[in-house]
Amino acid sequence: MDVTLRKTIAELNEAAARHDATRQDRLERWRVLEPDAGEFLWFLAQSTGARIIVEVGTSRGVSTLWLADAARAVGGHVLSLDTDADAQGHARRTVTDAGLADHVDFRVEDGGTALARMPDGAVDLLFLDAERTEYASWWPHPYRVLRQGGVLVADNALSHPEEIAPLHDLLLRQPHVTVTTINVGKGELVALRR
Ligand SMILES: C[S@@+](CC[C@H](N)C(=O)[O-])C[C@H]1O[C@@H](n2cnc3c(N)ncnc32)[C@H](O)[C@@H]1O
């Protein structure tokens, strides 16, 4: 990743911290991905050669930038979904300014609905960073859409373990899945479909 993109991400993290500090309502905060979690996601995407990446929860596009840069490195592509068109509009402009527009499609759509429409085994890397309590209701699609060797990552596994637990339990019940939690950012639940 070049220094310009790192600077863009750092500035977005700083802007998000300033913005979020002024908002009482959690849903009004941007809640962008922490830098170490972004670094982890970026490395994971490249090390697994993820070419088809789906992100649920664009917000201002911090995680989108990490994923898009990783996708560019391996000739891949990111589909980023959010129900908030305004936030996604900001992310789209940031991604375009960063020269990564060719590597990202933005879509205003509910993540569960979008996953339900995707074919089996179509996704190399699925990143969930939306409303955590909804993930289990999307089952089996977060698992079904993963290809063999594909990886699911869900943010906030350590900050909100009780909200991630239903998804975690569903994954643990699958016979061909390796699940772990990585202590970066707010905690990343990681599941590999073997
Ligand atoms: C934690 S923020 C995402 C932060 C983003 N990944 C980043 O690093 O900048 C959560 C986002 O998920 C979106 N969201 C909430 N429920 C959703 C759903 N069912 N489908 C798609 N997006 C959803 C919200 O509008 C919000 O923008």
The ligand as an SDF file (V2000), in Angstrom:
LIG
                    3D

 27 29  0  0  0  0  0  0  0  0999 V2000
  -19.7570   -0.1690   11.6000 C   0  0  0  0  0  0  0  0  0  0  0  0
  -20.3510    0.6910   10.2080 S   0  0  0  0  0  0  0  0  0  0  0  0
  -19.3170    0.0850    8.9150 C   0  0  0  0  0  0  0  0  0  0  0  0
  -17.9120    0.6420    8.9720 C   0  0  0  0  0  0  0  0  0  0  0  0
  -17.1030    0.3680    7.7210 C   0  0  0  0  0  0  0  0  0  0  0  0
  -16.9280   -1.0500    7.4980 N   0  0  0  0  0  0  0  0  0  0  0  0
  -15.7570    1.0510    7.7990 C   0  0  0  0  0  0  0  0  0  0  0  0
  -14.7610    0.4270    8.1940 O   0  0  0  0  0  0  0  0  0  0  0  0
  -15.6800    2.2330    7.4570 O   0  0  0  0  0  0  0  0  0  0  0  0
  -21.8660   -0.1530    9.9260 C   0  0  0  0  0  0  0  0  0  0  0  0
  -22.5850    0.1780    8.6220 C   0  0  0  0  0  0  0  0  0  0  0  0
  -23.4730   -0.8990    8.3560 O   0  0  0  0  0  0  0  0  0  0  0  0
  -24.6180   -0.3920    7.7210 C   0  0  0  0  0  0  0  0  0  0  0  0
  -25.6950   -1.3820    7.8760 N   0  0  0  0  0  0  0  0  0  0  0  0
  -26.4390   -1.6310    8.9900 C   0  0  0  0  0  0  0  0  0  0  0  0
  -27.2800   -2.6480    8.7530 N   0  0  0  0  0  0  0  0  0  0  0  0
  -27.0580   -3.0480    7.4680 C   0  0  0  0  0  0  0  0  0  0  0  0
  -27.6340   -4.0610    6.6430 C   0  0  0  0  0  0  0  0  0  0  0  0
  -28.6090   -4.8830    7.0920 N   0  0  0  0  0  0  0  0  0  0  0  0
  -27.1610   -4.1970    5.3870 N   0  0  0  0  0  0  0  0  0  0  0  0
  -26.1870   -3.3830    4.9170 C   0  0  0  0  0  0  0  0  0  0  0  0
  -25.6210   -2.4030    5.6530 N   0  0  0  0  0  0  0  0  0  0  0  0
  -26.0530   -2.2440    6.9110 C   0  0  0  0  0  0  0  0  0  0  0  0
  -24.8650    0.9420    8.4060 C   0  0  0  0  0  0  0  0  0  0  0  0
  -25.6380    1.7850    7.5920 O   0  0  0  0  0  0  0  0  0  0  0  0
  -23.4300    1.4320    8.6440 C   0  0  0  0  0  0  0  0  0  0  0  0
  -23.0220    2.3240    7.6190 O   0  0  0  0  0  0  0  0  0  0  0  0
  1  2  1  0
  2  3  1  0
  2 10  1  0
  3  4  1  0
  4  5  1  0
  5  6  1  0
  5  7  1  0
  7  8  2  0
  7  9  1  0
 10 11  1  0
 11 12  1  0
 11 26  1  0
 12 13  1  0
 13 14  1  0
 13 24  1  0
 14 15  1  0
 14 23  1  0
 15 16  2  0
 16 17  1  0
 17 18  1  0
 17 23  2  0
 18 19  1  0
 18 20  2  0
 20 21  1  0
 21 22  2  0
 22 23  1  0
 24 25  1  0
 24 26  1  0
 26 27  1  0
M  CHG  2   2   1   9  -1
M  END
$$$$
